[in-house]
Amino acid sequence: MTLGPALAQGVRALGLTVSAATQAKLLAYVALLEKWNRTYNLTAIRDPERMVVHHLLDSLAVLPHFPRAPALRVIDVGSGAGLPGIPLALLHPEWHVALLDSNGKKAAFMRQATAELGIANSEVIAVRVESYRPALPFDVVVSRAYSTLESFIGATSGLINPSGRWLAMKGTYPAEELVSIAQRVRVLDVPRLAVPGLSAKRHVVIMEPKPA
């Protein structure tokens, strides 16, 4: 199956409505990632077909768990090559999506990708998360494979709106990590993510700050 039909089929399986123009931009992002990856080793996945599943569809699988709000402020912490932030920004141009990663090469790629794809609702932040002080807090703090839940919460507690949510994308169900954060946040749910074409386990930990 070629990339276009694979993406279209995966998007339908996720229950998402994505225009042909946005799907084309998602595929253009994969092409850029594959090109840059030859030199900068941004991801261990080299094959564009696998990138569609492991990067695009894996990123988009978390979308149903975002708050229903018209203009969210979202920050993708440890964004790497822009995942899940760039796909999220493409599907929701009404959101403001910050892409944070301290790695200079990855930040350079994200700047190039957002410029070439015309993603005007994003910004790239090339600093360590512990050093970042935003002018306004974020409604959603999302991460994909960020070390532990405890370190994720600790590093980003100053970024989140008091009424906001953390969405931590994980592989297997993180039972031990959930115990470690029980006193710090309110865990709302840990649903399993069904990623089309991917047999590996995926979950998202949905959390909110505890009232002061």
C-alpha positions in Angstrom: 0.0 0.0 0.0 1.3 3.4 -0.9 1.7 6.2 1.7 -1.5 8.1 0.7 -3.9 5.2 0.9 -2.3 4.0 4.1 -2.7 7.3 5.8 -6.3 7.7 4.5 -7.2 4.3 5.7 -5.6 4.8 9.1 -7.3 8.2 9.6 -10.7 6.6 8.8 -9.9 3.8 11.3 -9.2 6.4 14.0 -12.6 8.0 13.3 -11.1 11.3 12.3 -12.1 13.7 9.5 -9.1 15.0 7.8 -9.2 17.0 4.5 -7.2 15.9 1.5 -5.1 19.0 1.8 -4.2 18.3 5.4 -3.4 14.6 4.5 -1.1 15.9 1.8 0.7 18.1 4.3 1.1 15.2 6.7 2.7 13.2 3.9 4.9 16.1 3.0 6.0 16.1 6.7 7.0 12.5 6.4 9.0 13.2 3.2 10.9 16.0 5.0 11.5 13.7 8.0 12.8 10.9 5.8 15.1 13.4 4.0 16.5 15.0 7.1 16.8 11.6 8.8 19.5 10.5 6.4 21.9 13.1 7.8 20.6 14.0 11.3 19.3 10.7 12.7 16.1 12.3 14.0 14.3 8.9 14.4 15.2 5.3 14.4 12.5 4.6 11.9 13.8 5.0 8.4 11.0 3.6 6.2 8.4 6.2 5.2 5.6 3.6 5.3 6.5 2.8 8.9 6.7 6.5 9.7 3.0 6.8 8.6 2.0 4.2 11.2 4.6 4.7 14.0 4.7 8.5 13.8 1.6 10.0 12.1 -1.2 7.6 13.2 0.4 7.0 16.6 0.4 10.8 17.2 -3.1 11.2 15.9 -4.5 8.4 18.1 -4.4 10.7 21.1 -6.7 13.4 19.6 -10.0 12.0 20.9 -8.7 12.5 24.4 -8.0 16.3 24.1 -10.5 18.6 25.7 -13.3 19.9 23.5 -12.4 23.5 23.3 -12.1 25.8 20.2 -8.7 27.4 20.8 -6.4 25.3 23.0 -2.9 26.3 24.0 -0.9 23.1 23.7 2.7 22.3 24.4 4.5 19.2 23.1 7.3 18.6 25.6 10.4 16.6 24.3 8.9 17.0 20.8 11.9 15.6 19.0 11.1 15.6 15.3 7.8 17.3 16.1 5.7 14.4 17.4 2.9 14.5 18.2 2.9 18.3 18.0 3.2 18.8 14.2 0.4 16.4 13.2 -1.8 17.9 15.9 -1.1 21.5 14.7 -1.9 20.5 11.1 -5.2 19.0 12.1 -6.2 21.9 14.4 -5.0 25.2 12.9 -7.2 27.0 15.5 -4.9 25.7 18.3 -1.6 27.2 19.4 0.9 24.4 19.5 4.4 24.9 21.1 7.1 22.4 20.1 9.7 22.2 22.8 13.0 20.3 22.5 16.5 21.3 23.7 18.3 19.4 20.9 19.5 21.9 18.4 19.3 19.6 15.4 15.8 18.5 16.2 14.7 22.1 16.8 16.2 23.1 13.4 14.3 20.4 11.7 11.0 21.5 13.3 11.6 25.1 12.3 12.2 24.0 8.7 9.2 21.7 8.7 6.8 24.2 10.1 8.1 26.9 7.7 7.9 24.6 4.6 4.4 23.3 5.6 3.1 26.7 6.4 2.1 25.8 10.0 1.5 29.3 11.3 -0.1 28.1 14.6 3.1 26.6 16.0 6.3 27.8 17.6 9.5 26.0 18.2 11.2 26.4 21.6 14.8 25.2 21.8 15.4 25.2 25.6 15.4 22.7 28.4 11.8 22.3 29.7 13.0 23.2 33.3 14.2 26.6 32.0 11.2 27.5 30.0 8.9 30.2 31.5 5.9 30.9 29.1 4.1 34.2 29.2 0.8 32.3 29.4 0.2 28.8 30.8 -1.0 25.9 28.5 -4.3 24.1 28.5 -2.7 20.8 27.5 0.8 19.5 28.1 1.4 16.5 26.0 4.4 14.1 25.6 5.2 11.0 23.6 7.6 8.6 25.4 8.9 11.2 27.8 11.0 9.3 30.5 8.8 8.8 33.6 5.5 10.3 34.6 7.1 11.6 37.8 9.8 13.5 35.9 7.2 14.7 33.3 5.0 16.2 36.0 7.9 17.6 37.9 9.4 19.3 34.8 6.1 20.7 33.5 4.1 21.7 36.6 5.0 25.3 36.0 3.6 25.2 32.4 0.1 24.0 32.9 -3.1 26.0 33.5 -4.6 25.1 36.9 -7.7 23.8 35.0 -5.5 22.2 32.3 -4.6 18.6 31.6 -1.5 16.5 31.1 -1.6 13.8 28.3 1.3 11.4 28.6 1.6 8.9 25.8 3.1 5.6 26.9 3.6 2.1 25.7 2.5 -0.6 28.2 0.2 0.3 31.1 2.5 2.2 33.5 1.3 0.8 36.8 4.4 1.5 38.9 4.7 5.1 37.6 1.1 5.8 38.4 1.7 4.9 42.1 4.6 7.3 42.2 2.5 10.3 41.1 -0.7 9.5 43.1 -0.1 12.3 45.6 0.9 14.9 43.1 -1.9 14.9 40.5 -5.4 13.6 39.8 -5.3 10.7 37.3 -8.5 10.8 35.3 -8.1 7.8 33.0 -5.5 5.6 31.3 -7.2 4.4 28.1 -5.6 2.2 25.6 -4.9 3.7 22.2 -5.7 1.6 19.2 -3.2 2.7 16.5 -4.1 1.3 13.1 -1.4 -1.0 11.8 0.5 -1.2 15.1 0.3 -4.2 17.3 2.4 -2.8 20.1 0.6 -1.6 23.2 -0.2 2.1 23.5 -1.8 4.0 26.4 -2.3 7.7 27.3 -2.3 8.8 30.9 -4.8 11.7 31.4 -4.1 13.8 34.4 -5.0 17.2 35.9 -3.5 19.3 38.7 -4.9 18.8 42.2 -6.6 21.9 43.7 -4.2 24.0 45.8 
